[in-house]
Amino acid sequence: MDDYDKLDVEDVYLPQGATSLRLPMVYGPRDYQLREEFILRRVRAHRKRIPFGAGMWLACRAYVGDVARGARLALESPSTAGLALNLCEDRTFSIRMWSRMILDAAGSDAELVRVADEALPEDLNPTGTMTQHIAASAKRARTLLGWTTADAAETLRSTVRWHLDHPPAESDADFSADDLALETV
């Protein structure tokens, strides 16, 4: 991932009239990347306290159905030829707010307990201090395509319901790193 860059593809294809869709973290049912699992595995285990970092990281997201609709609109529109379009939600929630929204969608009253970054379990590292936010605007896609996104709270609720009903085959049930982190508070 250190050398991951897809902008060179835009340099080649945009001048030829292609449309490039820049996607954020895409979430939804059947997400093989399990983007909510860092919280949901703890919900399934009925954990009442979850170690958490500063939670200030901002990263764009979009619901899979909204992205699919944006892709269809871009394919059908001649106005996007030669352009790059970001497809992301209007609002970028901090990782703390997003985690709280996941807990709410799951019906959990678990507490996010602030711990030092050094104490965080590995899968919770993104809740700690992050050196770069991932922010973008979808204004161009909204203007040219009339593209809109559904309500993030509702799409997250349906996503969380699906992932709770379909837990991953292999889920880590070891919370000793959580317990150690919580002991530091």
Residue frames as qw, qx, qy, qz and C-alpha x, y, z in Angstrom:
[[0.000, 0.882, 0.471, 0.000, 0.00, 0.00, 0.00],
 [0.375, -0.632, 0.068, 0.675, 2.97, 2.37, 0.34],
 [0.163, -0.185, 0.544, 0.802, 3.12, 2.70, -3.44],
 [0.238, 0.570, 0.786, 0.032, -0.63, 2.63, -4.05],
 [0.096, 0.486, -0.038, -0.868, -1.65, 5.36, -6.46],
 [0.474, 0.466, 0.732, 0.149, -4.40, 5.32, -9.02],
 [0.170, 0.838, 0.079, -0.512, -4.16, 8.93, -10.20],
 [0.152, -0.407, 0.671, 0.602, -1.76, 7.90, -12.98],
 [0.292, 0.384, 0.856, 0.187, -4.71, 6.08, -14.57],
 [0.179, 0.852, 0.367, -0.327, -6.56, 9.39, -14.71],
 [0.096, -0.677, 0.385, 0.620, -3.62, 11.00, -16.54],
 [0.187, -0.081, 0.854, 0.479, -3.94, 8.38, -19.27],
 [0.107, 0.445, 0.871, 0.176, -7.71, 8.01, -19.62],
 [0.071, 0.739, 0.400, -0.538, -9.28, 11.38, -18.79],
 [0.055, 0.528, -0.357, -0.769, -7.76, 13.09, -21.87],
 [0.040, -0.029, -0.884, -0.465, -9.37, 10.33, -23.94],
 [0.481, -0.261, -0.266, -0.794, -12.83, 11.24, -22.61],
 [0.526, -0.249, -0.803, 0.130, -13.13, 8.67, -19.84],
 [0.454, -0.709, 0.040, -0.537, -14.84, 9.44, -16.55],
 [0.442, 0.156, -0.761, 0.450, -12.99, 8.58, -13.35],
 [0.617, -0.655, -0.218, -0.378, -14.96, 7.86, -10.21],
 [0.228, 0.388, -0.676, 0.584, -13.05, 8.43, -7.00],
 [0.702, -0.470, -0.471, -0.256, -14.57, 6.33, -4.26],
 [0.272, -0.638, 0.503, -0.515, -14.25, 6.74, -0.50],
 [0.112, -0.083, 0.957, -0.255, -14.63, 3.94, 2.04],
 [0.579, -0.112, -0.446, -0.674, -17.68, 2.16, 0.68],
 [0.211, -0.078, 0.855, -0.468, -19.86, 0.46, 3.27],
 [0.697, 0.030, -0.174, -0.695, -22.98, -1.66, 3.16],
 [0.901, -0.105, 0.363, -0.213, -24.30, -5.20, 3.44],
 [0.943, 0.250, 0.122, 0.182, -21.92, -7.88, 2.16],
 [0.153, 0.908, -0.375, 0.110, -18.88, -5.61, 2.58],
 [0.932, 0.049, -0.276, 0.229, -16.01, -8.09, 2.48],
 [0.360, 0.474, -0.400, 0.697, -13.73, -5.50, 4.11],
 [0.555, -0.554, -0.598, 0.169, -15.95, -5.58, 7.21],
 [0.208, 0.528, -0.116, 0.815, -15.54, -1.86, 7.86],
 [0.506, -0.609, 0.067, -0.607, -17.74, -1.88, 10.98],
 [0.866, -0.132, -0.479, 0.064, -16.32, -5.10, 12.43],
 [0.357, 0.277, -0.524, 0.722, -13.91, -3.31, 14.78],
 [0.384, -0.217, 0.339, -0.831, -17.02, -2.30, 16.75],
 [0.808, -0.062, -0.232, -0.538, -19.45, -5.10, 15.85],
 [0.678, 0.087, -0.708, 0.177, -17.23, -7.93, 17.10],
 [0.098, 0.099, -0.627, 0.767, -17.31, -6.24, 20.49],
 [0.580, -0.086, 0.043, -0.809, -21.07, -5.76, 20.30],
 [0.807, 0.009, -0.527, -0.266, -21.54, -9.48, 19.56],
 [0.558, 0.036, -0.697, 0.448, -19.39, -10.27, 22.61],
 [0.426, -0.802, -0.395, -0.140, -21.57, -7.94, 24.75],
 [0.525, -0.023, -0.255, 0.812, -18.60, -5.77, 25.69],
 [0.154, -0.887, -0.425, 0.096, -19.77, -2.78, 27.72],
 [0.190, -0.885, 0.209, 0.371, -16.52, -0.80, 27.52],
 [0.814, 0.454, 0.155, 0.326, -14.45, -0.42, 24.37],
 [0.469, -0.527, 0.137, 0.695, -10.96, 1.12, 24.48],
 [0.450, 0.797, 0.339, 0.220, -10.79, 4.04, 22.09],
 [0.514, 0.001, 0.024, 0.858, -8.31, 6.63, 20.94],
 [0.015, 0.311, 0.108, -0.944, -8.89, 10.34, 20.39],
 [0.380, 0.527, 0.760, -0.029, -11.33, 9.45, 17.61],
 [0.115, 0.735, 0.011, -0.668, -10.70, 12.59, 15.58],
 [0.263, -0.133, 0.737, 0.609, -9.83, 10.96, 12.23],
 [0.554, 0.537, 0.162, -0.615, -12.04, 12.09, 9.36],
 [0.198, -0.137, 0.852, 0.465, -12.52, 9.75, 6.41],
 [0.536, 0.193, -0.219, -0.792, -15.10, 10.03, 3.64],
 [0.347, 0.096, 0.929, -0.091, -17.63, 7.25, 3.28],
 [0.518, 0.161, -0.282, -0.792, -20.45, 6.32, 0.95],
 [0.717, 0.062, 0.605, -0.341, -23.14, 3.67, 0.97],
 [0.362, -0.076, 0.821, 0.434, -22.74, 1.01, -1.72],
 [0.343, 0.645, 0.680, 0.058, -26.20, 1.69, -3.21],
 [0.077, 0.929, 0.044, -0.360, -25.43, 5.39, -3.52],
 [0.247, -0.538, 0.621, 0.514, -22.13, 4.62, -5.23],
 [0.405, 0.234, 0.834, 0.295, -23.86, 2.26, -7.68],
 [0.267, 0.841, 0.459, -0.102, -26.42, 4.94, -8.53],
 [0.070, -0.860, 0.234, 0.447, -23.64, 7.51, -9.01],
 [0.354, -0.263, 0.761, 0.476, -21.77, 5.15, -11.33],
 [0.385, 0.518, 0.745, 0.168, -24.91, 4.55, -13.40],
 [0.145, 0.933, 0.217, -0.250, -25.60, 8.27, -13.67],
 [0.198, -0.704, 0.461, 0.503, -22.00, 8.93, -14.73],
 [0.411, 0.020, 0.820, 0.397, -22.20, 6.23, -17.41],
 [0.297, 0.678, 0.665, 0.103, -25.40, 7.73, -18.78],
 [0.003, 0.946, 0.132, -0.295, -24.20, 11.34, -18.79],
 [0.693, 0.511, 0.062, 0.505, -22.09, 12.85, -21.57],
 [0.088, -0.942, 0.093, -0.312, -21.34, 15.83, -19.28],
 [0.704, -0.639, 0.302, 0.070, -18.80, 13.79, -17.29],
 [0.872, 0.383, 0.010, 0.304, -16.50, 12.92, -20.21],
 [0.517, 0.522, -0.266, 0.624, -12.92, 13.69, -19.29],
 [0.308, -0.685, 0.242, -0.615, -13.73, 14.44, -15.65],
 [0.378, -0.008, -0.841, 0.387, -12.92, 12.92, -12.27],
 [0.521, -0.544, -0.160, -0.638, -15.83, 12.76, -9.85],
 [0.010, 0.171, -0.828, 0.534, -15.75, 12.09, -6.12],
 [0.620, -0.387, -0.501, -0.464, -18.67, 10.02, -4.87],
 [0.336, -0.060, -0.729, 0.594, -18.95, 10.51, -1.12],
 [0.243, -0.744, -0.616, 0.088, -21.48, 11.55, 1.48],
 [0.042, 0.871, 0.069, 0.485, -22.01, 15.24, 2.21],
 [0.457, -0.793, 0.285, -0.286, -20.90, 14.90, 5.78],
 [0.650, 0.301, -0.641, 0.275, -17.69, 13.28, 6.96],
 [0.715, -0.663, -0.033, -0.219, -18.09, 11.94, 10.48],
 [0.067, -0.664, 0.712, -0.217, -15.14, 11.52, 12.82],
 [0.507, 0.083, -0.858, -0.005, -14.25, 7.91, 13.62],
 [0.047, 0.073, 0.742, -0.665, -15.63, 8.52, 17.14],
 [0.534, 0.231, 0.142, -0.801, -19.00, 9.72, 15.82],
 [0.637, 0.230, -0.605, -0.418, -19.11, 6.91, 13.23],
 [0.306, 0.061, -0.913, 0.264, -18.35, 4.36, 15.95],
 [0.253, 0.158, 0.573, -0.763, -21.08, 5.82, 18.16],
 [0.621, 0.261, -0.183, -0.716, -23.47, 5.61, 15.19],
 [0.526, 0.158, -0.824, -0.138, -22.52, 1.93, 14.71],
 [0.076, -0.056, -0.847, 0.523, -23.20, 1.25, 18.39],
 [0.430, 0.229, 0.287, -0.825, -26.55, 3.06, 18.20],
 [0.633, 0.250, -0.468, -0.564, -27.52, 1.15, 15.05],
 [0.474, 0.083, -0.873, 0.076, -26.67, -2.09, 16.86],
 [0.637, -0.620, -0.266, -0.374, -28.74, -1.10, 19.89],
 [0.745, -0.122, -0.424, 0.500, -25.65, -1.13, 22.10],
 [0.263, -0.951, -0.030, -0.158, -25.02, 1.19, 25.03],
 [0.836, -0.106, -0.083, 0.532, -21.30, 0.31, 25.15],
 [0.179, -0.950, 0.061, 0.247, -19.00, 3.10, 26.28],
 [0.703, 0.553, -0.138, 0.425, -16.07, 4.28, 24.18],
 [0.624, -0.739, 0.000, 0.255, -13.32, 4.67, 26.78],
 [0.353, 0.880, -0.285, 0.140, -10.44, 7.00, 25.93],
 [0.849, -0.380, 0.187, 0.316, -7.06, 5.30, 26.26],
 [0.131, -0.732, 0.458, 0.487, -3.58, 6.28, 25.11],
 [0.687, 0.553, -0.340, -0.328, -2.73, 5.38, 21.52],
 [0.179, 0.484, -0.852, 0.089, 0.04, 3.07, 22.71],
 [0.385, -0.050, 0.818, -0.425, -2.51, 0.98, 24.64],
 [0.698, 0.321, -0.023, -0.640, -4.96, 0.50, 21.75],
 [0.747, 0.061, 0.656, 0.089, -5.56, -3.02, 20.42],
 [0.301, -0.146, 0.601, 0.726, -4.33, -3.27, 16.82],
 [0.132, 0.516, 0.741, 0.409, -7.77, -3.25, 15.20],
 [0.133, -0.897, -0.395, 0.148, -8.62, -0.03, 17.06],
 [0.507, -0.233, 0.133, 0.819, -5.52, 1.87, 15.92],
 [0.146, 0.468, 0.434, 0.756, -7.55, 3.98, 13.45],
 [0.344, -0.837, -0.409, -0.115, -9.38, 5.43, 16.46],
 [0.589, -0.535, -0.052, 0.603, -6.10, 6.88, 17.68],
 [0.004, 0.788, -0.177, -0.590, -4.05, 9.72, 16.33],
 [0.726, 0.425, 0.441, 0.312, -4.01, 9.65, 12.54],
 [0.366, -0.393, 0.187, 0.823, -1.63, 11.89, 10.65],
 [0.100, 0.087, -0.461, -0.878, -3.87, 12.54, 7.66],
 [0.545, 0.374, 0.504, -0.556, -7.58, 12.91, 7.12],
 [0.212, 0.143, 0.795, 0.550, -9.26, 11.64, 3.95],
 [0.255, 0.625, 0.423, -0.605, -11.68, 14.35, 2.91],
 [0.174, 0.114, 0.642, 0.738, -13.32, 15.12, -0.43],
 [0.391, 0.392, 0.258, -0.792, -16.31, 16.88, -1.90],
 [0.372, 0.298, 0.839, 0.263, -18.86, 15.36, -4.25],
 [0.223, 0.644, 0.177, -0.710, -20.14, 18.78, -5.35],
 [0.181, 0.374, -0.617, -0.668, -19.21, 18.16, -8.99],
 [0.071, -0.154, -0.970, -0.173, -21.13, 14.85, -9.08],
 [0.109, 0.568, 0.664, -0.474, -24.10, 16.47, -7.38],
 [0.198, 0.618, -0.064, -0.758, -24.11, 19.38, -9.81],
 [0.221, 0.346, -0.693, -0.593, -23.51, 17.50, -13.06],
 [0.257, -0.078, -0.945, -0.186, -25.47, 14.35, -12.30],
 [0.584, -0.425, -0.074, -0.687, -28.05, 15.45, -9.75],
 [0.659, -0.025, -0.729, 0.183, -26.56, 12.70, -7.59],
 [0.451, -0.624, 0.260, -0.582, -27.63, 12.54, -3.95],
 [0.306, 0.146, -0.903, 0.264, -26.98, 10.19, -1.08],
 [0.604, -0.534, -0.544, -0.231, -29.42, 8.50, 1.24],
 [0.457, -0.790, 0.198, -0.358, -29.53, 9.29, 4.96],
 [0.363, 0.481, -0.755, 0.259, -26.27, 7.99, 6.48],
 [0.403, -0.252, 0.681, -0.557, -27.93, 6.97, 9.74],
 [0.856, 0.180, 0.192, -0.445, -30.48, 4.82, 7.89],
 [0.759, 0.479, -0.438, -0.047, -27.98, 3.20, 5.51],
 [0.107, 0.468, -0.786, 0.391, -25.71, 2.45, 8.45],
 [0.648, -0.128, 0.514, -0.548, -28.63, 0.88, 10.34],
 [0.918, 0.290, -0.029, -0.270, -29.35, -1.50, 7.44],
 [0.525, 0.572, -0.605, 0.176, -25.63, -2.23, 7.08],
 [0.176, -0.411, 0.745, -0.496, -25.19, -3.00, 10.78],
 [0.812, 0.002, 0.327, -0.483, -28.32, -5.18, 10.85],
 [0.862, 0.407, -0.279, -0.116, -27.00, -7.21, 7.92],
 [0.397, 0.531, -0.675, 0.324, -23.53, -7.64, 9.44],
 [0.422, -0.323, 0.647, -0.547, -24.93, -8.61, 12.83],
 [0.885, 0.140, 0.219, -0.387, -27.12, -11.23, 11.13],
 [0.896, 0.406, -0.119, 0.137, -24.16, -12.46, 9.04],
 [0.438, -0.806, 0.370, 0.146, -21.08, -12.48, 11.28],
 [0.411, 0.643, -0.632, -0.133, -17.77, -13.35, 9.65],
 [0.920, -0.018, -0.389, -0.039, -16.87, -17.03, 9.67],
 [0.705, -0.081, -0.387, 0.588, -13.72, -16.29, 11.62],
 [0.168, -0.868, -0.022, -0.467, -14.05, -13.68, 14.32],
 [0.400, 0.283, -0.621, 0.612, -11.49, -12.94, 16.99],
 [0.611, -0.655, -0.379, -0.233, -13.03, -13.66, 20.39],
 [0.669, -0.214, -0.326, 0.632, -9.89, -12.69, 22.31],
 [0.054, -0.908, -0.148, -0.388, -10.39, -9.38, 24.11],
 [0.731, -0.442, -0.176, 0.490, -7.33, -9.57, 26.36],
 [0.401, 0.196, 0.094, 0.890, -5.81, -6.58, 24.51],
 [0.253, -0.688, -0.305, -0.609, -8.99, -4.62, 25.25],
 [0.706, -0.646, -0.285, 0.064, -8.81, -5.55, 28.92],
 [0.668, -0.171, -0.070, 0.721, -5.15, -4.49, 29.11],
 [0.166, 0.423, 0.195, 0.869, -5.94, -1.17, 27.46],
 [0.440, -0.712, -0.322, -0.443, -8.86, -0.53, 29.79],
 [0.749, -0.484, -0.282, 0.354, -6.65, -1.25, 32.81],
 [0.488, 0.120, -0.031, 0.864, -4.52, 1.77, 31.87],
 [0.157, -0.643, -0.249, -0.707, -7.40, 4.18, 32.54]]
